[in-house]
Structure formats: C-alpha cells, structure tokens
Amino acid sequence: MQFHHHGYVSHDPRVLPAEGTGLDRPDDLPDEVDVLIVGSGPAGMLLAAQMSQFPSVVTRIIEKRDGRLVLGQADGIQPRSVETFQAFGFAPRIVAEAYNIGWMNFWGPDPEHPENIVRTSRTEDYGLKISEFPHLIVNQARVLDYFAEAALNGPGRIVPDYGVEFTGLTVHETGEHPVEVRVNDHGTERTIRAKYVAGCDGARSGVREAIGRKHVGVMAAHAWGVMDALVNTDFPDWRIKCAINAEAGNILHIPREGGYLSRMYIDLGEVAEGDNHQVRSTPLETVIRRANEILHPYAIDVKEVAWHSVYEVGHRVTDGFDDALDADRHPRVFLTGDACHTHSAKAGQGMNVSMQDGFNLGWKLGHVLTGRAPQELLSTYAAERRPVAQQLIDFDREWSSLMARKPEEISDPQDLATYYLATAEFPSGFMTQYGPSMIIDGSSRQELAAGFPLGKRFKSAEVTRVGDGNVVHLGHHAKADGRWRVYAFADADAVKLSSWAESVEPLFARYTPKDGDVDAVFDVKAIYQQRFDEREFTDAPALFRPQTGPYGLTDWEKIYSAAPTVWCHDDIFEARELSRDGVVVVVRPDQYVAAILPLDDVDELAAFFEGNLLPAS
Ligand code: FAD
C-alpha cells in the first residue's frame, strides 16, 4: 500500500484526502447530479465505491431502506469477487471474517439401505486451484459495509441517501441533465435531474419498468426453502459444504462465517399447477421437517433460525440492459444486477455477477463524465454484460436441475462432483471473456502472451519488486482507481523495452491532464527477465520511475523482476507463456486484458487508445 506521497500521513492511510465534490458534499440530495444510482445492493454499492474515485463527478446513491442492510440473502463469494475486493482495498479483512470453502462433499442414498444417506465423495473446492483468492461465505450485509467504507473513504466521500425511494423517470431528448427522476424523499415527492441513472434496484426494478425493458424467461415449477440455522447435529459434515441427494429430496448445505451458523437450501419439490405462489407461505416447521427427512439417519436439533424464506426457481434476463432502444442513441439509463438477470440462488452467483456489472459500468461512467473518453464507451456496457447474464442463466439452469434430480435419475453417483469440478471456472467468476470492441483490441497478438487471454481478466502472478526485493503479486497492485494498466514485459537485454519507453511517452502524455500526475491515466509497469538483484532501479527508463504528488516524489513500485529466487517460485514469463522478445499487455480499469502488442509496435498501441480515449484538454 502506497501513501505519504502527498506529505506525511498519520491517520488511517485507507482514508484518501477528499477532493472535488467530496470536499463540501451537501447532506441533502441536490436537484441536479451527474450520476444517480438507484439501490444500495451489491451492484449499487460497488458502483458508488468506484464513482468515489472520480470526485469531480457528482454521484448520489438513493436507497428506499432507512439504513444499512442488516441481514442479507446472498453469502457465497466467488474468487473473482475476492480479487475485486482486493482492488477496492478490503480483501484481507473480509477473508479473515469469512468462512473459507476448502471442500465440497457429496452425499447420496446408501445402496444397502436407501432410506439412509452416505457420503459418496469428497471434492477439494475449486477456488484455490483456479485463483490465489479463496471461495468464501460471508453475509451480503458485510460485503455492503465494506463497499460503503470504500465509497466513504474515497476522494468523493459518497454515502447512501437512505429513505429515498425511486418512483419513476423520464428521459428527455435535450438538456445537460436529460433524465428527470421522480423520488419520494422522506415522504416528500420531488424530482432530480441527472445526466445518467444506474438502476441497481433489484429484481422488482422500478427503473427497468420506467424505461420499458422486460424480464424475459420463466418461473420453473420447483420450490426451495432456505434457512440460516444454529443447530446441534450428529451429521458429520456440518462444517463442510455438501450437496445431498437423498430418496426424500435434496439439500445444499453451506456452513457460514463465525463457526456455528449454517445455511440449508431444502428441496420442497415440484410446485403444483395453479399454486399461484402459495408455496411461498410454507411454514418454517415444514422446512425443518423436510430437512430432517432428507438427512436421515442424521438429524438436526434447531436452536435458532436467523433467517428463512421459500422461493421458486426462476430464470430471467431483461431484453436490454440500457434505455438505448435504437443503435443511434446513446444510453442514459443502465440496468445492473438483479434488475436485469435473476435465477436460482444455489449456484451462488447473483451477488457476484451483479458486482461485476457495477465494476464494468463504473469506470466507463467516470471516464465519459471526466472527458477522458467519448460517450460511445457507454454502449459497451450492455454489449459486454448481457451475454454474461445469458451464460449465467444457462449455467444456473443446468446446475439447479442437476441438484433437483431424484436418486433414480442419477446413473453415476459421482456425476454431480464431476460436473462441479469440470465447470469450476464459471462459478469462480473467471469464464467471462469480452469480444473485440473499442476497448478490446481485436488485432492483438495473443501468441505473445498465451497465458493472458484477450478479453479475460488479468490473471496475476508473483514477481519481485526491484526497488525493495519484496515478492508481490503483480495484479494485486492494480487498485480500482479508474486507471488503465500497461504492463511492459522486457526483452532479454531490455534494449527494446528502453526504446519502447521513450517512444510511448508522448502517447501517454497526450491523454494525461497537464495539471495531473504523469501516471493519472496510465499506470505503466516494467517487468524485467533478470533477477531483481541484477538490476539497478535507477537504470530503468524514467517512464517507470514517475515523480508524482506535490513533492514530485519518485514512485519505487513500478519496476519488477520475473526471475525466480528463493522467495519467488514462479517466473511470470513461464507461468503466463510470455514472449522472451518482450510484450506489452494493456489492462482495463476493471482488470480485463484489452490489448497484447509487441514492444516495437507503438503505432498499434496509439491506434487502440485513439479509439477509446479523448486527448486531455
Ligand atoms: P439487491 O441486492 O436486490 O439490491 C437492490 C437494492 O435496491 C435494495 O437495497 C433495495 O432496497 C433497493 N431498492 C429497490 N427498489 C428501490 C426503489 N424504488 N428506490 C430506492 N431503492 C430501491 N448471490 C450470490 O452471489 N451468492 C449467494 O450465495 C446468493 N445467495 C442467495 C440466497 C437467496 C435466498 C437469494 C434470494 C438470493 C441469493 N443470491 C446470491 C442472489 C443475490 O442476493 C442477488 O443476486 C443480489 O443481491 C443482487 O444484487 P443487486 O445489487 O442487483 O440487487
């Protein structure tokens, strides 16, 4: 973590100095804002935390609840989300309080006594095999707390405006603030004008309705009860995630943070035709009785139920993720999270995918509203996120129908475990791959960096920092601060790297505000092939040793070494199959690989940024 470069800091260094709208933020909702976020769920809160890094943009987040969420529904956090938490600065703290899923066990009917369940397999959880970040269980309310802290501690000092309900909106054709939003502000009806609105208002989204978008899909005829319970039990896997397929039905059992609490999703069977959602009033006692029938010969003695619900599985995607009904119009209103995709809870994806919607949208709004990028950039939000939502629905439909099978429909007791492992990259959050666009360079030279697939998130690896010899994860240095990352992997003798560094300086300067730090838009890092102790920090080109802040202090954390040492076991060139002739990997502010170019092709790099950035005024 870097601080002190604006002068000595004696307080918590995570609290960044307030800037712009964060300096004299009014308590009351103003009549005009740049961005109005509706809803403070995972999608809205991540977006607020991201917008706090753009303090010249007036952003407000309204929430109809009176205060913070106390008890959330979601709790499964995929490794990609933990990686995102790292970018927002709170991964280590949330990991420390969460339940870490190390294993997933599978249970089925005992062949000798089919009325009893037996363990059929133990499977190591996929999380740590795919990423250096774990797969966690922690309450949605805590995730929101951490994002609220990031939004408050960012230079924009954003805090939710609780007790304000969105009631409708009209998008006008003209005006600097063309979106007229109607709200109920603590009992008073009023309007707010906004440049852009983000509908993060959940499955029953009023914003979706206001822009005329429709949820398309079906409610499946299967009901599940869910409860967070404190119990005593003789079931030996109470602290291990389990899928239980018994003659009496199915349970997905997930231990929770804190060492005692567990969540159970309990199969309530097919919903009769014409039920008209009556199943949702199934009493808690029935849910507990079903759980005990399925767990036989084991039993749970329930001491307390912290939360419970009954729901029917539905799979729906909205017919558009913004209000641009024809291709010529720039979007003004966006839908994120459950407002545009809903599905079952058992694959643990909803909150995770919703947060990635917010991450995808946030930097784009920030760039357009600060004049860094053209308005067309905003159309890439719907183009990129809608296919991801469709994949999510397809995956969840398959996983929930596998989970809901009857034992006689299962020919191989191992097949659920096999499917779980074979598809692991998807629920980890790492399958997303954006196609070529103005922010994904279709003419990239993938063969120069096979281990950084174009359009996928940048997969970190360990390197040694030349300045201090510390082993660090290259990707963990990338904060959610809205900057582009440019990783220049050196050729063997670093001759090409030096001339690349010289030729790109004017290119980066073109897009960097004259009164800002030289790395305000591009965070450029060099990775050499030699050991860290064979390089002299001060010999590196000046591009990698920028002097920033009011004192113009040298940044010592942009130069790295790939060669393994006794502490650093990996060579990132080997691990990510990088060309030994050097390669430039460009990574977007939301951590997706955007371009892969040789060190001697500065023109292609210039053409790429020409397509998505505006010169600094
Ligand atoms: P929400 O979390 O629904 O937030 C929307 C916010 O908007 C709310 O705070 C609401 O009060 C506010 N709002 C609504 N209307 C208005 C209005 N008119 N004006 C102002 N504010 C408004 N997902 C996972 O990833 N992992 C899991 O393990 C998981 N488990 C789940 C278990 C259950 C039982 C359920 C039901 C869901 C689960 N999910 C899980 C899904 C997850 O909860 C949602 O996908 C996620 O919360 C969606 O986030 P969101 O920000 O889009 O919407």
Residues whose N, C-alpha, C, O or C-beta is under 5 A from the ligand:
A	BS01	FAD	V38 G39 S40 G41 P42 A43 G44 I62 E63 K64 R65 Q73 A74 D75 G76 V164 E165 F166 C200 D201 G202 A203 G206 V226 T336 G337 D338 A339 A345 G348 Q349 G350 M351 N352 S354
